[in-house]
Amino acid sequence: PVPSDNEEEEEPEKATLATEAAEGVADAGRCALRVADFSDEGADFSKSECVALARRCALRAGHAKDAPPHARMKLDLLKCLLTARELDDQACVPLASVKSGGEKRKPLKEDATAAQREAAEAADRKLEAARREKLRGREVDAARLARRVEALKLLDRTLLAAKRLDAADVIEEGCVAAWNIGLPLLEPHLRKHVHRTFSLASSLLETYQSPLVELRSKLHFEVARCELAMDYIAKAAAEVEKSLGTDYGAIDDELVQKKLPEEAWEEGDPTEEADEPDEVQVADADPSREAHYQLRPLDRFVAPLGHRLELRSNIYKEPDTIEDKAMLLMDHALDAHDPRLQRRMLSQVADLLLSAEDSSTEPPPPVVGWAAAFAELANDSSEMVDVEGEEVPGPAWGAPRSALSYASAEADGSTEEPSQTPGENKMKRAALWAQLLQIAWEKHRATSRELCQQAAALVLRDAWPLDTHRLYVIQQVEAQYALAESYVDELTEVATATARHAADDKTAQAPPAWLALGVDANKVDALKTDEDEEDDEDDDDEEEDEDEDDAPVKKKVSVVHREAPQRLNALKRLVLGALIGGIKRAERLGIDSLCRNGVARLWNLHMHILQSKQYDCLLEEVVGALEQGREVLERIGSKDALLGAQLS
């Protein structure tokens, strides 16, 4: 029979276990968990059966009296492994106890037909099921993280006991478990929970000279990031040096194909000079070090961190290149506590990076569509401007308008040919521009819109191969999302300034239709002015006094004209284009979270249209954008059922 994992059913088996058998039972439980990692539900021993057997072994081994230290150590390791996977296949709370949060739909009118009521009830049931499932998933994820933190605390005690008992095999197994358990906790706000365990594991593996060199390199790198977060530069640099010093990686095929000395002597004298070729071909240097990174892939992340720490720790060495100067200034900007000082230092970083741009090697921004884009954004009137097929030269890199070409659904990087060997300085500049964009938009959104737009254009300018430079493509996706948010901010500023200029009033507010994303500002009337109200009163003199007394009082509005300038709609289209371009770029990467973040932004910015049922004044691009977002979620197999139901 299949053993049960219910502790209440194990009451009859609480008989004392023999002392000499406790260690063997704990080993059997660990072996069962190893089998569970490679078992399917349809196998002879399914995953659930193996986990249940491991729990039973842990329960039986815990009943042993006066167990030896080795048995207690292995039992603690087994309990740690079981604690980490306790909520993998079950919910932390029953689904019935999750509250729905209330109805979001407007109530139906009393004269609604039966078909309308049935359709509304079906939609409510679909959204309610998706909402409850999403809430349950969040509760489970939070509980899983809490159990992993608890498992790491237990693992610390196990590793210290293994060190005292000189159990090298248990130390290696515990260090592997530490990495697997702490991997989901490697987030900026959760990294503090793995610092102690990873430091202990890396030092133990180094002490015993473990052959798990790749794991040792990863642990040293993550410990360095933890030390850097606590501003311990010297400790972080020491951990980076240890990570780079581990002999992990692959061997070059050319070295493998070389013959051993005894094999070379069998075929002849290897010291005899070979015929020299007429022409010596010198291979081009690889500034991107891609060949080295193919053999040692972790160095792609460890080496830049080590270089940055070297610049920060060595006060007697002046940076040689512009990229290094910008990198050092960026680190100082991150440590600045005064917002104005930090904003000024970010502008200095941008100036340094722009001075490194070479117009002879970098092509100018794309000119396709520039004429129409500039004409729409500069159009203050409500009439459309016809632009004949003339080409308008695009602005230089560093201008905010250089990002216009990337606010398009076609700007997903699929048509660009990436360079297989990008220069090292080029990669440094791309990473610095991405970091500059992130900090400026998160902390200085009110004063850094133009800076963010010029940074986004330079991040999105280059094409990167997906197989070797995925990190840079991820930065481009985030840059496109930030570009869309910057156009939302610009729309608010332009609409408010236009309304105040038209009304000659510094306190005038723009009509809601001008600010509503996805709504054609020309198809929705602005609020009425006092003159319009007087005209309406003259036309409606025949109305009864009772109706006039019951009518609501209309507030005075300072906007004189109803027609909206065309550049408001142009900015709304740019928001849609930047979001769809980023979503399609994320789909090329195949990263579910990036796609869901983009689609969620698209829905949150335009959900008011569907909630207010403004179907007759939608921009033509809105429906297509929402449809593309839903199709992307279906193609990547997203688990966010609530978002998919809302888009449907």
Residue, then its C-alpha position, 0 to 999 in steps of 0.5 A: p500500500v502507498p504510505s500516507d503523508n498524514e502525521e495523524e495516521e502515523e500514531p501507531e508507528k511511534a514505537t522507539l526505533a533502534t539507535e543503530a537504524a536511525e541513520g539508515v532510515a534518514d539515508a533512505g528518506r534522502c534517497a527517496l527525495r532523489v528518486a522523486d526529483f527524477s520520477d513522474e506520476g506514471a512511473d512505478f514510484s511516483k513523485s508523490e509516493c517518494v515524497a510520502l516515503a521520505r516524510r515517513c522516514a523522517l517521522r520514524a527516525g525522529h523517534a529514535k532515542d539517543a541517536p548518534p550525532h551522524a544520525r541527527m545530522k542526516l535527520d536535520l538535512l532530511k527535514c530541511l529538504l522536506t520543509a523546502r518542498e512542503l508546499d510544492d503540490q498543495a495550497c497553503v489555504p483552502l480555495a473557499s477561504v479566499k475572499s473575492g474582493g467585491e464586484k467590479r462591474k456596474p449593476l445592470k438596469e432594471d429593464a435589462t433583458a434576460a440575455q443581458r443578465e445571463a451574459a453578465e452572470a457568465a462574465d462575473r463567474k469567469l472573472e471571479a474564478a480567475r480572481r480567486e485563483k490568482l489570490r490563491g496563487r499569491e498566498v501559496d507563493a508567499a508561504r513557499l518563500a517563508r518555508r524556504v527561509e525556515a529551511l535555510k535556517l535549519l540548513d545552517r545548523t546542519l552544515l555546522a554539525a557536518k563541519r564538526l563531524d568532518a562529514a564531507d559527503v553531507i557537506e557537499e549535499g548540504c551545499v547543493a541543497a542550499w543553492n537549490i533552496g535559496l535560488p528563488l530568494l535571489e531578489p534584491h529584497l530577499r537576498k539578505h536571507v541567503h547571505r549567511t547560508f551561502s557564505l557558510a557553504s562557499s567557505l566549506l566547499e573551499t576548505y574541502q577543495s570540493p570538485l563542484v567548481e561551478l557551484r563554488s563560483k556561483l556561491h562566491f558571486e552571489v556572496a559578493r553581491c550580498e556584500l556589495a548590497m551592504d557596502y562592504i567593497a573589500k569583502a565583495a572584491a575578495e569574493v569576486e576574485k575567488s569566483l574568477g579563480t575557480d577552475y570551472g568551464a569547458i576546454d577548447d576543442e582545438l586543445v582537445q584535438k592536439k596530440l600528446p607528445e608520445e603520439a606526435w613522436e610516433e608520426g615523426d619528429p615534432t621538432e622538425e620545422a614545418d614549411e612556412p606559409d607564404e602569407v601569414q594571416v592574423a586573426d582579428a581580436d575579439p573585443s567582446r571576449e565572446a570566445h572566452y565567455q563560451l568556455r566560462p559563461l559565468d565570467r560574463f557576469v563576474a568580470p564586469l562586477g570585479h572591474r567595477l569594484e576595482l574602480r571603486s576600491n582603488i583611490y590611486k588609479e584614475p579611470d582610463t576610458i570614458e566608460d570607466k569614468a561614467m561607471l565610477l560616476m554612476d556608482h557615486a550617484l547611487d550613493a548620493h542621498d540628496p535627490r538634486l545632487q543625484r539628478r545632477m550626477l546622472s546628467q553628467v553621466a549622460d554627457l560623458l556617455l554622449s561624448a563617447e559616441d562616434s558619428s562615423t561608426e554609429p548610423p543616425p536614427p532611422v528616418v522612416g516615418w519622421a515626417a509624419a511623426f514630427a508633423e503630428l507632434a508639432n500640430d497644435s490644431s485639430e486639423m490633420v496635416d498631410v505630409e507628402g513623401e518628403e524625408v525629414p532628417g532625424p535628430a542626433w543621438g541624445a535628443p529626446r525625439s530620437a526615441l520616436s522610431y522605437a515607439s512602434a509595434e514594428a520596433d521589436g528588433s526582429t528585422e535587425e541583424p545583430s553583431q556577433t562580436p560587439g565591442e567591450n566598450k559598446m556593451k559597457r555603454a549599453a549597460l550604463w544607459a540601461q541603468l541610467l534609464q532605470i534610476a532616472w525614471e524611478k527616482h526622478r520621474a518629474t524632472s527626467r522625462e527627456l533624459c529617459q527618452q534619450a537613454a531609451a533610444l540609445v539602449l534600443r539602438d543596437a541589436w544583440p544576439l539572443d543566444t549570447h547577449r540575452l541580458y541586453v535584450i532584457q534591458q531593451v524590453e524594460a527600456q521600451y516599457a519606460l519609454a511608453e510611460s514617459y509618453v504618458d507623462e508627456l501627454t499629461e503635460v501637453a494637454t494641461a499646457t494646451a488647455r491653460h493656453a487656450a483659456d488664458d488661465k494658469t489653473a485651467q484643467a484639461p478635459p478628461a477626454w484629452l488625458a484618457l489613453g486610447v480615446d480619440a480626443n476629437k470625438v468626445d466633446a469637452l466640458k461646456t463653458d458658461e457661453d454654451e450654458e447661456d445658449d442652451e438656456d435660450d433654446d430651452d425657454e419652454e422647459e418647466d421651472e421644476d425641471e430647472d430647479d432639479a437640474p444639477v448646477k454646472k461648474k465653470v470650465s476654463v477651456v474655451h474650445r472643444e477641438a483637441p490638437q492632433r498631437l494628443n492622439a499622436l502621443k496616445r499612439l506612441v504609448l501603444g506602439a512602445l508597449i506592443g514593441g516591448i511585448k513582442r521583443a519579450e516574446r522573442l526572448g520567451i520570458d513569461s514574466l516580461c510578457r505579462n508585465g507588458v500586457a498588464r501595463l497595456w491593460n492598466l493604462h486602457m482599462h478605463i475605456l471598457q469600464s466606461k463603455q466608450y466604444d464609439c470613441l476608441l482609437e483604431e489602434v487600441v483594439g488591435a493592441l489589446e488583441q495582440g496582447r491576448e495572443v502573446l499571452e496565449r502563445i507563451g502559455s501564461k498562467d495569469a488567468l485573470l489578465g487573459a480573461q479581462l482581455s478576452 
